[in-house]
Amino acid sequence: MKRKIALLIVTLAVFSAAGSAAFRKEDVKVHLLDNGLKVLLLEDHGIPNIALYTFFHVGSRNERTGITGVSHFIEHMMFNGTPKIGPGQFDRRMEFAGGANNAFTGDDMTGYTDWFPAAALEPMIVMEADRMQGLLLDPQVLESERGVVASERRMSVDNNNDSILSENVRATAIMAHPYHWDVIGWMSDILSWKRDDIMAYYRTYYAPNNAVLIIAGDFEPAKALDLIKKYYGAIPKSTPPPTVSTVEPPQIGTKRVVLRKAAQVPSFEMVWHAPAANDPDYFPLAVLEKALLDGQSSRLYKRLVREEQLAVNVRGGVSETLDPQLFTITARPRPSADLDRLEAVIEEELAKIKADGITDAEFQKALNMIKSDFYFGLQSINGKASALGQAEILYGGYEKAFDRIDAFAAVKKEQIIQAAKKYFTDANKTVGRLIPEGGVK
């Protein structure tokens, strides 16, 4: 996507510094403005830069049929002008000040990320506050950007065999919950969004009481808070957005998706319904993900790629989302691979885990990888801001950023066996295959 970055941006070491300050809960200063905007301030004078993150509690989970993909579209439009700052000027002004920015839309959140020299704090706050309340949605620019997003969908989904299979598998596995559709949305909705619907969605979700503002880096908290109150304080709160109350019903049998289209190689994916990011079962499944799928020493890489040469790579894992979603295994089969055998090998490895769990070495490797990813991200002000925002949206509060790693450390090997038995069942499974036109099942 145009500005999409990985949700786990905590692993990106932008503006990192070896002498970066420690990351401690007590160092985060929390403020709540009268309009509901939550502000998190974290001083870190390791380098003369600032990371400013704005997270909104909105993603594809909050959409409905007819306006799917609108969360991602508004992300695009947020860079296309307000009455005060014209189209393209946000990027130009930031670059002139020596900064850079990005944004992403996910299932549960939308985030805007700014990185800049400390001296540019006030103009950056001015611009961010302005687009929280004043998005222009100029009809001509809207139609132009609609074409950009439609083209993005064609390239990233419709003309990508792995992606089109994944979209079909997801929509088959998840029937009721809004996770049924992907962030990009359905093409028919992209082509038919109405400006009034987009503006209503923006006014509902892009409000201070639906956002958290995080500033990390080289600044004085009192001065920063004064600027925030000055430029954000007058933005009116919105009526609280409607809650997402739909619960995906239990799956009661294996589902299969078979697509046939022009392709040089087949595509293959298996998914199982999995718990939400805050569910206790999430943690043993995330540890298992590392042993099963992460790296050339993982079980499925060794079996599928090295030993049986059925695939050229394998990837996947458990979704980290507000509501229960999926545990995914995606393999890139070799052109002549026997897909029945590929599926059987995956089931064999899962059966071994359900019977015996993982080895001590696999368990320690998984914990080491999780810890390494976590602490590497915290070397940067960017990673710290992202960790705080992600915890605020996904885990129920910024405080969870400081003890989440303890939840992984507390996982026992027996819990991995229990979780595997609970989730990796035939009744909970959806299997997808894309067969090259004229190929063999």
Contacts in CASP RR format, 6 or more apart in sequence:
PFRMAT RR
TARGET T0000
AUTHOR 0000-0000-0000
METHOD contacts of the structure
MODEL  1
MKRKIALLIVTLAVFSAAGSAAFRKEDVKVHLLDNGLKVLLLEDHGIPNI
ALYTFFHVGSRNERTGITGVSHFIEHMMFNGTPKIGPGQFDRRMEFAGGA
NNAFTGDDMTGYTDWFPAAALEPMIVMEADRMQGLLLDPQVLESERGVVA
SERRMSVDNNNDSILSENVRATAIMAHPYHWDVIGWMSDILSWKRDDIMA
YYRTYYAPNNAVLIIAGDFEPAKALDLIKKYYGAIPKSTPPPTVSTVEPP
QIGTKRVVLRKAAQVPSFEMVWHAPAANDPDYFPLAVLEKALLDGQSSRL
YKRLVREEQLAVNVRGGVSETLDPQLFTITARPRPSADLDRLEAVIEEEL
AKIKADGITDAEFQKALNMIKSDFYFGLQSINGKASALGQAEILYGGYEK
AFDRIDAFAAVKKEQIIQAAKKYFTDANKTVGRLIPEGGVK
1 72 0 8 1.000
1 75 0 8 1.000
1 104 0 8 1.000
1 105 0 8 1.000
1 152 0 8 1.000
1 156 0 8 1.000
1 183 0 8 1.000
1 184 0 8 1.000
2 76 0 8 1.000
2 148 0 8 1.000
2 149 0 8 1.000
2 152 0 8 1.000
3 75 0 8 1.000
3 76 0 8 1.000
3 79 0 8 1.000
3 102 0 8 1.000
3 103 0 8 1.000
3 104 0 8 1.000
4 72 0 8 1.000
4 103 0 8 1.000
4 104 0 8 1.000
4 105 0 8 1.000
4 183 0 8 1.000
5 12 0 8 1.000
5 102 0 8 1.000
5 103 0 8 1.000
5 104 0 8 1.000
5 113 0 8 1.000
6 12 0 8 1.000
6 104 0 8 1.000
7 104 0 8 1.000
7 106 0 8 1.000
7 109 0 8 1.000
7 320 0 8 1.000
7 390 0 8 1.000
8 320 0 8 1.000
8 373 0 8 1.000
8 390 0 8 1.000
9 104 0 8 1.000
9 113 0 8 1.000
9 382 0 8 1.000
9 383 0 8 1.000
9 386 0 8 1.000
10 373 0 8 1.000
10 374 0 8 1.000
10 377 0 8 1.000
10 378 0 8 1.000
10 383 0 8 1.000
10 386 0 8 1.000
10 387 0 8 1.000
10 390 0 8 1.000
11 373 0 8 1.000
11 376 0 8 1.000
11 377 0 8 1.000
12 377 0 8 1.000
12 380 0 8 1.000
12 382 0 8 1.000
12 383 0 8 1.000
12 386 0 8 1.000
13 376 0 8 1.000
13 377 0 8 1.000
13 379 0 8 1.000
13 380 0 8 1.000
13 382 0 8 1.000
13 383 0 8 1.000
14 51 0 8 1.000
14 115 0 8 1.000
14 380 0 8 1.000
14 382 0 8 1.000
14 383 0 8 1.000
15 47 0 8 1.000
15 49 0 8 1.000
15 51 0 8 1.000
15 115 0 8 1.000
15 380 0 8 1.000
15 381 0 8 1.000
15 382 0 8 1.000
16 379 0 8 1.000
16 380 0 8 1.000
16 382 0 8 1.000
17 46 0 8 1.000
17 47 0 8 1.000
17 379 0 8 1.000
17 380 0 8 1.000
18 379 0 8 1.000
19 46 0 8 1.000
20 44 0 8 1.000
20 46 0 8 1.000
20 47 0 8 1.000
20 378 0 8 1.000
20 379 0 8 1.000
20 380 0 8 1.000
20 381 0 8 1.000
21 27 0 8 1.000
21 43 0 8 1.000
21 44 0 8 1.000
21 45 0 8 1.000
21 46 0 8 1.000
23 378 0 8 1.000
23 384 0 8 1.000
23 387 0 8 1.000
23 402 0 8 1.000
24 402 0 8 1.000
25 399 0 8 1.000
25 402 0 8 1.000
27 42 0 8 1.000
27 43 0 8 1.000
28 40 0 8 1.000
28 41 0 8 1.000
28 42 0 8 1.000
28 388 0 8 1.000
28 398 0 8 1.000
29 40 0 8 1.000
29 41 0 8 1.000
29 42 0 8 1.000
29 221 0 8 1.000
29 225 0 8 1.000
30 38 0 8 1.000
30 39 0 8 1.000
30 40 0 8 1.000
30 41 0 8 1.000
30 398 0 8 1.000
31 38 0 8 1.000
31 39 0 8 1.000
31 41 0 8 1.000
31 225 0 8 1.000
31 228 0 8 1.000
32 38 0 8 1.000
32 39 0 8 1.000
33 39 0 8 1.000
33 208 0 8 1.000
33 228 0 8 1.000
33 229 0 8 1.000
33 232 0 8 1.000
33 233 0 8 1.000
34 233 0 8 1.000
35 208 0 8 1.000
35 209 0 8 1.000
35 232 0 8 1.000
35 233 0 8 1.000
35 235 0 8 1.000
35 236 0 8 1.000
35 237 0 8 1.000
36 208 0 8 1.000
36 209 0 8 1.000
36 237 0 8 1.000
37 208 0 8 1.000
37 209 0 8 1.000
37 211 0 8 1.000
37 212 0 8 1.000
37 213 0 8 1.000
37 228 0 8 1.000
37 232 0 8 1.000
37 233 0 8 1.000
37 235 0 8 1.000
38 211 0 8 1.000
38 212 0 8 1.000
38 213 0 8 1.000
38 392 0 8 1.000
39 212 0 8 1.000
39 213 0 8 1.000
39 214 0 8 1.000
39 215 0 8 1.000
39 225 0 8 1.000
39 228 0 8 1.000
40 212 0 8 1.000
40 213 0 8 1.000
40 214 0 8 1.000
40 215 0 8 1.000
40 388 0 8 1.000
40 389 0 8 1.000
40 392 0 8 1.000
40 398 0 8 1.000
41 214 0 8 1.000
41 215 0 8 1.000
41 216 0 8 1.000
41 219 0 8 1.000
41 221 0 8 1.000
41 224 0 8 1.000
41 225 0 8 1.000
42 214 0 8 1.000
42 215 0 8 1.000
42 216 0 8 1.000
42 217 0 8 1.000
42 381 0 8 1.000
42 384 0 8 1.000
42 385 0 8 1.000
42 388 0 8 1.000
43 217 0 8 1.000
43 218 0 8 1.000
43 219 0 8 1.000
43 220 0 8 1.000
43 221 0 8 1.000
44 216 0 8 1.000
44 217 0 8 1.000
44 218 0 8 1.000
44 381 0 8 1.000
44 384 0 8 1.000
45 217 0 8 1.000
45 218 0 8 1.000
46 217 0 8 1.000
46 218 0 8 1.000
47 217 0 8 1.000
47 218 0 8 1.000
47 381 0 8 1.000
48 117 0 8 1.000
48 118 0 8 1.000
48 218 0 8 1.000
49 115 0 8 1.000
49 116 0 8 1.000
49 117 0 8 1.000
49 118 0 8 1.000
49 217 0 8 1.000
49 218 0 8 1.000
49 381 0 8 1.000
50 114 0 8 1.000
50 115 0 8 1.000
50 116 0 8 1.000
50 117 0 8 1.000
50 118 0 8 1.000
50 120 0 8 1.000
50 121 0 8 1.000
50 124 0 8 1.000
50 215 0 8 1.000
50 216 0 8 1.000
50 217 0 8 1.000
50 218 0 8 1.000
50 219 0 8 1.000
50 381 0 8 1.000
51 113 0 8 1.000
51 114 0 8 1.000
51 115 0 8 1.000
51 214 0 8 1.000
51 215 0 8 1.000
51 216 0 8 1.000
51 217 0 8 1.000
51 380 0 8 1.000
51 381 0 8 1.000
51 382 0 8 1.000
51 383 0 8 1.000
51 384 0 8 1.000
51 385 0 8 1.000
52 113 0 8 1.000
52 114 0 8 1.000
52 115 0 8 1.000
52 116 0 8 1.000
52 121 0 8 1.000
52 124 0 8 1.000
52 125 0 8 1.000
52 128 0 8 1.000
52 213 0 8 1.000
52 214 0 8 1.000
52 215 0 8 1.000
52 385 0 8 1.000
53 111 0 8 1.000
53 112 0 8 1.000
53 113 0 8 1.000
53 114 0 8 1.000
53 213 0 8 1.000
53 214 0 8 1.000
53 215 0 8 1.000
53 216 0 8 1.000
53 385 0 8 1.000
53 386 0 8 1.000
53 388 0 8 1.000
53 389 0 8 1.000
54 111 0 8 1.000
54 112 0 8 1.000
54 128 0 8 1.000
54 132 0 8 1.000
54 211 0 8 1.000
54 212 0 8 1.000
54 213 0 8 1.000
54 214 0 8 1.000
55 109 0 8 1.000
55 110 0 8 1.000
55 111 0 8 1.000
55 112 0 8 1.000
55 211 0 8 1.000
55 212 0 8 1.000
55 214 0 8 1.000
55 389 0 8 1.000
55 390 0 8 1.000
55 392 0 8 1.000
55 393 0 8 1.000
56 109 0 8 1.000
56 110 0 8 1.000
56 111 0 8 1.000
56 205 0 8 1.000
56 206 0 8 1.000
56 210 0 8 1.000
56 211 0 8 1.000
57 108 0 8 1.000
57 109 0 8 1.000
57 205 0 8 1.000
57 210 0 8 1.000
57 211 0 8 1.000
57 241 0 8 1.000
57 393 0 8 1.000
58 71 0 8 1.000
58 109 0 8 1.000
58 110 0 8 1.000
58 205 0 8 1.000
58 206 0 8 1.000
58 210 0 8 1.000
58 241 0 8 1.000
59 71 0 8 1.000
59 105 0 8 1.000
59 106 0 8 1.000
59 107 0 8 1.000
59 108 0 8 1.000
59 109 0 8 1.000
59 110 0 8 1.000
59 183 0 8 1.000
60 68 0 8 1.000
60 69 0 8 1.000
60 71 0 8 1.000
60 72 0 8 1.000
60 105 0 8 1.000
60 106 0 8 1.000
60 107 0 8 1.000
60 178 0 8 1.000
60 179 0 8 1.000
60 181 0 8 1.000
60 182 0 8 1.000
60 183 0 8 1.000
60 185 0 8 1.000
61 107 0 8 1.000
61 108 0 8 1.000
61 177 0 8 1.000
61 178 0 8 1.000
61 179 0 8 1.000
61 244 0 8 1.000
61 321 0 8 1.000
61 322 0 8 1.000
61 323 0 8 1.000
62 71 0 8 1.000
62 178 0 8 1.000
62 205 0 8 1.000
62 241 0 8 1.000
62 244 0 8 1.000
63 69 0 8 1.000
63 70 0 8 1.000
63 71 0 8 1.000
63 178 0 8 1.000
63 181 0 8 1.000
63 185 0 8 1.000
64 178 0 8 1.000
65 189 0 8 1.000
66 186 0 8 1.000
66 188 0 8 1.000
66 189 0 8 1.000
66 192 0 8 1.000
67 189 0 8 1.000
67 193 0 8 1.000
67 197 0 8 1.000
67 198 0 8 1.000
67 201 0 8 1.000
68 181 0 8 1.000
68 185 0 8 1.000
68 186 0 8 1.000
68 189 0 8 1.000
69 149 0 8 1.000
69 181 0 8 1.000
69 183 0 8 1.000
69 184 0 8 1.000
69 185 0 8 1.000
69 186 0 8 1.000
69 189 0 8 1.000
69 190 0 8 1.000
70 189 0 8 1.000
70 193 0 8 1.000
70 197 0 8 1.000
70 198 0 8 1.000
70 201 0 8 1.000
71 105 0 8 1.000
71 106 0 8 1.000
71 110 0 8 1.000
71 183 0 8 1.000
71 201 0 8 1.000
71 205 0 8 1.000
72 105 0 8 1.000
72 106 0 8 1.000
72 149 0 8 1.000
72 183 0 8 1.000
72 184 0 8 1.000
72 185 0 8 1.000
73 145 0 8 1.000
73 146 0 8 1.000
73 149 0 8 1.000
73 190 0 8 1.000
73 193 0 8 1.000
73 198 0 8 1.000
74 110 0 8 1.000
74 135 0 8 1.000
74 198 0 8 1.000
74 201 0 8 1.000
74 202 0 8 1.000
74 206 0 8 1.000
75 103 0 8 1.000
75 104 0 8 1.000
75 105 0 8 1.000
75 110 0 8 1.000
75 111 0 8 1.000
76 145 0 8 1.000
76 148 0 8 1.000
76 149 0 8 1.000
77 135 0 8 1.000
77 137 0 8 1.000
77 141 0 8 1.000
77 142 0 8 1.000
77 145 0 8 1.000
77 198 0 8 1.000
78 103 0 8 1.000
78 112 0 8 1.000
78 131 0 8 1.000
78 135 0 8 1.000
79 87 0 8 1.000
79 88 0 8 1.000
79 90 0 8 1.000
79 91 0 8 1.000
79 103 0 8 1.000
80 87 0 8 1.000
80 88 0 8 1.000
80 136 0 8 1.000
80 138 0 8 1.000
80 141 0 8 1.000
80 145 0 8 1.000
81 87 0 8 1.000
81 88 0 8 1.000
81 89 0 8 1.000
81 90 0 8 1.000
81 131 0 8 1.000
81 135 0 8 1.000
81 136 0 8 1.000
81 138 0 8 1.000
81 141 0 8 1.000
82 130 0 8 1.000
82 131 0 8 1.000
82 134 0 8 1.000
82 135 0 8 1.000
82 136 0 8 1.000
83 134 0 8 1.000
83 136 0 8 1.000
84 130 0 8 1.000
84 134 0 8 1.000
85 93 0 8 1.000
85 127 0 8 1.000
85 130 0 8 1.000
85 131 0 8 1.000
86 136 0 8 1.000
87 136 0 8 1.000
87 138 0 8 1.000
87 141 0 8 1.000
90 101 0 8 1.000
90 127 0 8 1.000
90 131 0 8 1.000
91 101 0 8 1.000
93 123 0 8 1.000
93 127 0 8 1.000
94 100 0 8 1.000
94 101 0 8 1.000
94 114 0 8 1.000
94 116 0 8 1.000
94 120 0 8 1.000
94 124 0 8 1.000
94 127 0 8 1.000
97 116 0 8 1.000
97 117 0 8 1.000
97 119 0 8 1.000
97 120 0 8 1.000
97 123 0 8 1.000
97 124 0 8 1.000
98 116 0 8 1.000
98 117 0 8 1.000
98 120 0 8 1.000
99 114 0 8 1.000
99 115 0 8 1.000
99 116 0 8 1.000
99 117 0 8 1.000
99 120 0 8 1.000
100 114 0 8 1.000
100 115 0 8 1.000
100 116 0 8 1.000
101 112 0 8 1.000
101 113 0 8 1.000
101 114 0 8 1.000
101 115 0 8 1.000
102 112 0 8 1.000
102 113 0 8 1.000
103 110 0 8 1.000
103 111 0 8 1.000
103 112 0 8 1.000
103 113 0 8 1.000
104 110 0 8 1.000
104 111 0 8 1.000
104 113 0 8 1.000
105 111 0 8 1.000
105 183 0 8 1.000
106 183 0 8 1.000
107 179 0 8 1.000
107 183 0 8 1.000
107 319 0 8 1.000
107 321 0 8 1.000
107 322 0 8 1.000
107 325 0 8 1.000
108 321 0 8 1.000
108 322 0 8 1.000
108 393 0 8 1.000
108 394 0 8 1.000
109 390 0 8 1.000
109 393 0 8 1.000
109 394 0 8 1.000
112 128 0 8 1.000
113 382 0 8 1.000
113 385 0 8 1.000
113 386 0 8 1.000
114 124 0 8 1.000
114 128 0 8 1.000
115 382 0 8 1.000
116 124 0 8 1.000
118 217 0 8 1.000
118 218 0 8 1.000
118 219 0 8 1.000
121 215 0 8 1.000
121 219 0 8 1.000
121 224 0 8 1.000
121 227 0 8 1.000
122 227 0 8 1.000
125 227 0 8 1.000
125 228 0 8 1.000
125 231 0 8 1.000
125 232 0 8 1.000
126 231 0 8 1.000
128 213 0 8 1.000
129 231 0 8 1.000
129 232 0 8 1.000
129 235 0 8 1.000
130 231 0 8 1.000
132 206 0 8 1.000
132 207 0 8 1.000
132 208 0 8 1.000
132 211 0 8 1.000
132 232 0 8 1.000
132 235 0 8 1.000
133 206 0 8 1.000
133 235 0 8 1.000
133 236 0 8 1.000
135 199 0 8 1.000
135 202 0 8 1.000
135 206 0 8 1.000
137 195 0 8 1.000
137 198 0 8 1.000
137 199 0 8 1.000
137 202 0 8 1.000
139 195 0 8 1.000
142 195 0 8 1.000
142 198 0 8 1.000
146 190 0 8 1.000
146 191 0 8 1.000
146 193 0 8 1.000
149 184 0 8 1.000
149 190 0 8 1.000
150 187 0 8 1.000
150 190 0 8 1.000
150 191 0 8 1.000
152 184 0 8 1.000
153 184 0 8 1.000
153 185 0 8 1.000
153 187 0 8 1.000
153 190 0 8 1.000
154 187 0 8 1.000
156 163 0 8 1.000
156 184 0 8 1.000
157 163 0 8 1.000
157 164 0 8 1.000
157 167 0 8 1.000
157 182 0 8 1.000
157 184 0 8 1.000
158 164 0 8 1.000
158 187 0 8 1.000
161 261 0 8 1.000
161 263 0 8 1.000
161 267 0 8 1.000
161 434 0 8 1.000
162 267 0 8 1.000
162 269 0 8 1.000
162 330 0 8 1.000
162 332 0 8 1.000
162 434 0 8 1.000
164 259 0 8 1.000
164 261 0 8 1.000
164 434 0 8 1.000
165 257 0 8 1.000
165 259 0 8 1.000
165 267 0 8 1.000
165 268 0 8 1.000
165 269 0 8 1.000
165 432 0 8 1.000
165 433 0 8 1.000
165 434 0 8 1.000
166 269 0 8 1.000
166 328 0 8 1.000
166 330 0 8 1.000
167 182 0 8 1.000
168 257 0 8 1.000
168 259 0 8 1.000
168 432 0 8 1.000
169 257 0 8 1.000
169 269 0 8 1.000
169 271 0 8 1.000
169 430 0 8 1.000
169 431 0 8 1.000
169 432 0 8 1.000
170 179 0 8 1.000
170 180 0 8 1.000
170 181 0 8 1.000
170 182 0 8 1.000
170 271 0 8 1.000
170 326 0 8 1.000
171 180 0 8 1.000
171 181 0 8 1.000
172 255 0 8 1.000
172 257 0 8 1.000
172 430 0 8 1.000
173 251 0 8 1.000
173 255 0 8 1.000
173 271 0 8 1.000
173 273 0 8 1.000
173 326 0 8 1.000
173 430 0 8 1.000
174 180 0 8 1.000
174 248 0 8 1.000
174 325 0 8 1.000
174 326 0 8 1.000
175 248 0 8 1.000
175 249 0 8 1.000
176 246 0 8 1.000
176 247 0 8 1.000
176 248 0 8 1.000
176 249 0 8 1.000
177 244 0 8 1.000
177 246 0 8 1.000
177 247 0 8 1.000
177 248 0 8 1.000
177 323 0 8 1.000
178 244 0 8 1.000
178 246 0 8 1.000
179 248 0 8 1.000
179 321 0 8 1.000
179 323 0 8 1.000
179 325 0 8 1.000
184 190 0 8 1.000
203 238 0 8 1.000
204 210 0 8 1.000
204 238 0 8 1.000
204 239 0 8 1.000
204 241 0 8 1.000
205 238 0 8 1.000
205 241 0 8 1.000
207 235 0 8 1.000
207 236 0 8 1.000
207 237 0 8 1.000
207 238 0 8 1.000
208 232 0 8 1.000
208 233 0 8 1.000
208 235 0 8 1.000
208 236 0 8 1.000
208 237 0 8 1.000
209 237 0 8 1.000
209 238 0 8 1.000
209 240 0 8 1.000
210 238 0 8 1.000
210 240 0 8 1.000
210 241 0 8 1.000
212 389 0 8 1.000
212 392 0 8 1.000
212 393 0 8 1.000
212 398 0 8 1.000
213 228 0 8 1.000
213 232 0 8 1.000
214 385 0 8 1.000
214 388 0 8 1.000
214 389 0 8 1.000
215 224 0 8 1.000
215 385 0 8 1.000
216 381 0 8 1.000
216 382 0 8 1.000
216 383 0 8 1.000
216 384 0 8 1.000
216 385 0 8 1.000
216 388 0 8 1.000
217 381 0 8 1.000
244 323 0 8 1.000
247 323 0 8 1.000
248 273 0 8 1.000
248 323 0 8 1.000
248 324 0 8 1.000
250 273 0 8 1.000
251 273 0 8 1.000
251 427 0 8 1.000
251 428 0 8 1.000
251 429 0 8 1.000
251 430 0 8 1.000
252 427 0 8 1.000
253 426 0 8 1.000
253 427 0 8 1.000
253 428 0 8 1.000
253 429 0 8 1.000
254 426 0 8 1.000
254 427 0 8 1.000
254 429 0 8 1.000
254 430 0 8 1.000
254 431 0 8 1.000
255 429 0 8 1.000
255 430 0 8 1.000
255 431 0 8 1.000
256 430 0 8 1.000
256 431 0 8 1.000
256 432 0 8 1.000
256 433 0 8 1.000
257 430 0 8 1.000
257 431 0 8 1.000
257 432 0 8 1.000
257 433 0 8 1.000
258 432 0 8 1.000
258 433 0 8 1.000
258 435 0 8 1.000
258 441 0 8 1.000
259 432 0 8 1.000
259 433 0 8 1.000
259 434 0 8 1.000
259 435 0 8 1.000
260 434 0 8 1.000
260 435 0 8 1.000
260 436 0 8 1.000
260 437 0 8 1.000
260 438 0 8 1.000
261 434 0 8 1.000
261 436 0 8 1.000
261 437 0 8 1.000
262 436 0 8 1.000
262 437 0 8 1.000
263 434 0 8 1.000
263 435 0 8 1.000
263 436 0 8 1.000
263 437 0 8 1.000
264 335 0 8 1.000
264 436 0 8 1.000
265 332 0 8 1.000
265 333 0 8 1.000
265 334 0 8 1.000
265 335 0 8 1.000
265 436 0 8 1.000
266 333 0 8 1.000
266 335 0 8 1.000
266 337 0 8 1.000
266 339 0 8 1.000
266 433 0 8 1.000
266 434 0 8 1.000
266 435 0 8 1.000
266 436 0 8 1.000
267 332 0 8 1.000
267 333 0 8 1.000
267 432 0 8 1.000
267 433 0 8 1.000
267 434 0 8 1.000
268 311 0 8 1.000
268 330 0 8 1.000
268 331 0 8 1.000
268 332 0 8 1.000
268 333 0 8 1.000
268 339 0 8 1.000
268 342 0 8 1.000
268 343 0 8 1.000
268 432 0 8 1.000
268 433 0 8 1.000
268 434 0 8 1.000
269 328 0 8 1.000
269 329 0 8 1.000
269 330 0 8 1.000
269 331 0 8 1.000
269 431 0 8 1.000
269 432 0 8 1.000
270 328 0 8 1.000
270 329 0 8 1.000
270 343 0 8 1.000
270 346 0 8 1.000
270 429 0 8 1.000
270 430 0 8 1.000
270 431 0 8 1.000
270 432 0 8 1.000
271 326 0 8 1.000
271 327 0 8 1.000
271 328 0 8 1.000
271 329 0 8 1.000
271 429 0 8 1.000
271 430 0 8 1.000
272 326 0 8 1.000
272 327 0 8 1.000
272 423 0 8 1.000
272 424 0 8 1.000
272 425 0 8 1.000
272 428 0 8 1.000
272 429 0 8 1.000
272 430 0 8 1.000
273 324 0 8 1.000
273 325 0 8 1.000
273 326 0 8 1.000
273 327 0 8 1.000
273 423 0 8 1.000
273 428 0 8 1.000
274 281 0 8 1.000
274 282 0 8 1.000
274 285 0 8 1.000
274 318 0 8 1.000
274 319 0 8 1.000
274 324 0 8 1.000
274 325 0 8 1.000
274 326 0 8 1.000
274 327 0 8 1.000
274 423 0 8 1.000
275 281 0 8 1.000
275 282 0 8 1.000
275 285 0 8 1.000
275 318 0 8 1.000
275 324 0 8 1.000
275 423 0 8 1.000
276 282 0 8 1.000
276 321 0 8 1.000
276 322 0 8 1.000
276 323 0 8 1.000
276 324 0 8 1.000
276 325 0 8 1.000
277 320 0 8 1.000
277 321 0 8 1.000
277 322 0 8 1.000
277 394 0 8 1.000
277 395 0 8 1.000
278 394 0 8 1.000
278 395 0 8 1.000
278 396 0 8 1.000
279 324 0 8 1.000
281 419 0 8 1.000
281 422 0 8 1.000
281 423 0 8 1.000
282 318 0 8 1.000
282 320 0 8 1.000
283 407 0 8 1.000
283 408 0 8 1.000
283 410 0 8 1.000
283 411 0 8 1.000
283 415 0 8 1.000
284 411 0 8 1.000
284 412 0 8 1.000
284 415 0 8 1.000
284 416 0 8 1.000
284 418 0 8 1.000
284 419 0 8 1.000
285 317 0 8 1.000
285 318 0 8 1.000
285 327 0 8 1.000
285 416 0 8 1.000
285 419 0 8 1.000
285 423 0 8 1.000
286 317 0 8 1.000
286 318 0 8 1.000
286 320 0 8 1.000
286 370 0 8 1.000
286 408 0 8 1.000
287 363 0 8 1.000
287 366 0 8 1.000
287 367 0 8 1.000
287 370 0 8 1.000
287 408 0 8 1.000
287 411 0 8 1.000
287 416 0 8 1.000
288 353 0 8 1.000
288 358 0 8 1.000
288 366 0 8 1.000
288 416 0 8 1.000
288 419 0 8 1.000
288 420 0 8 1.000
289 316 0 8 1.000
289 317 0 8 1.000
289 318 0 8 1.000
289 327 0 8 1.000
289 366 0 8 1.000
290 298 0 8 1.000
290 365 0 8 1.000
290 366 0 8 1.000
290 369 0 8 1.000
290 370 0 8 1.000
291 298 0 8 1.000
291 299 0 8 1.000
291 358 0 8 1.000
291 362 0 8 1.000
291 363 0 8 1.000
291 365 0 8 1.000
291 366 0 8 1.000
292 298 0 8 1.000
292 299 0 8 1.000
292 300 0 8 1.000
292 317 0 8 1.000
292 329 0 8 1.000
292 349 0 8 1.000
292 353 0 8 1.000
293 300 0 8 1.000
293 301 0 8 1.000
293 314 0 8 1.000
293 315 0 8 1.000
293 316 0 8 1.000
293 317 0 8 1.000
293 329 0 8 1.000
294 366 0 8 1.000
294 369 0 8 1.000
295 301 0 8 1.000
296 302 0 8 1.000
296 305 0 8 1.000
296 306 0 8 1.000
297 365 0 8 1.000
298 314 0 8 1.000
299 349 0 8 1.000
299 362 0 8 1.000
300 314 0 8 1.000
300 329 0 8 1.000
300 331 0 8 1.000
300 345 0 8 1.000
300 346 0 8 1.000
300 349 0 8 1.000
301 313 0 8 1.000
301 314 0 8 1.000
303 345 0 8 1.000
303 348 0 8 1.000
303 349 0 8 1.000
304 310 0 8 1.000
304 311 0 8 1.000
304 314 0 8 1.000
304 331 0 8 1.000
304 342 0 8 1.000
304 345 0 8 1.000
304 346 0 8 1.000
305 311 0 8 1.000
305 312 0 8 1.000
305 313 0 8 1.000
305 314 0 8 1.000
308 341 0 8 1.000
308 345 0 8 1.000
309 334 0 8 1.000
310 331 0 8 1.000
310 333 0 8 1.000
310 334 0 8 1.000
310 337 0 8 1.000
310 338 0 8 1.000
310 341 0 8 1.000
310 342 0 8 1.000
310 345 0 8 1.000
311 331 0 8 1.000
311 332 0 8 1.000
311 333 0 8 1.000
311 334 0 8 1.000
311 337 0 8 1.000
311 342 0 8 1.000
312 332 0 8 1.000
312 333 0 8 1.000
312 334 0 8 1.000
313 331 0 8 1.000
313 332 0 8 1.000
314 329 0 8 1.000
314 330 0 8 1.000
314 331 0 8 1.000
314 332 0 8 1.000
315 329 0 8 1.000
315 330 0 8 1.000
316 328 0 8 1.000
316 329 0 8 1.000
316 330 0 8 1.000
317 327 0 8 1.000
317 328 0 8 1.000
317 329 0 8 1.000
318 326 0 8 1.000
318 327 0 8 1.000
318 328 0 8 1.000
319 325 0 8 1.000
319 326 0 8 1.000
319 327 0 8 1.000
319 328 0 8 1.000
320 394 0 8 1.000
321 394 0 8 1.000
322 393 0 8 1.000
322 394 0 8 1.000
327 423 0 8 1.000
327 424 0 8 1.000
329 346 0 8 1.000
331 342 0 8 1.000
331 346 0 8 1.000
333 339 0 8 1.000
333 342 0 8 1.000
339 433 0 8 1.000
339 441 0 8 1.000
340 441 0 8 1.000
343 431 0 8 1.000
350 420 0 8 1.000
350 424 0 8 1.000
353 416 0 8 1.000
353 417 0 8 1.000
353 420 0 8 1.000
353 424 0 8 1.000
354 417 0 8 1.000
354 420 0 8 1.000
354 421 0 8 1.000
354 424 0 8 1.000
355 417 0 8 1.000
356 417 0 8 1.000
357 413 0 8 1.000
357 416 0 8 1.000
357 417 0 8 1.000
357 420 0 8 1.000
358 366 0 8 1.000
358 413 0 8 1.000
358 416 0 8 1.000
360 413 0 8 1.000
363 413 0 8 1.000
363 416 0 8 1.000
367 408 0 8 1.000
367 409 0 8 1.000
367 411 0 8 1.000
370 405 0 8 1.000
370 408 0 8 1.000
371 405 0 8 1.000
371 408 0 8 1.000
371 409 0 8 1.000
374 404 0 8 1.000
374 405 0 8 1.000
377 383 0 8 1.000
377 384 0 8 1.000
377 387 0 8 1.000
378 384 0 8 1.000
378 387 0 8 1.000
387 401 0 8 1.000
388 398 0 8 1.000
388 401 0 8 1.000
389 398 0 8 1.000
389 401 0 8 1.000
390 401 0 8 1.000
391 397 0 8 1.000
391 398 0 8 1.000
391 399 0 8 1.000
391 400 0 8 1.000
391 401 0 8 1.000
391 404 0 8 1.000
392 398 0 8 1.000
395 401 0 8 1.000
395 404 0 8 1.000
433 441 0 8 1.000
435 441 0 8 1.000
END
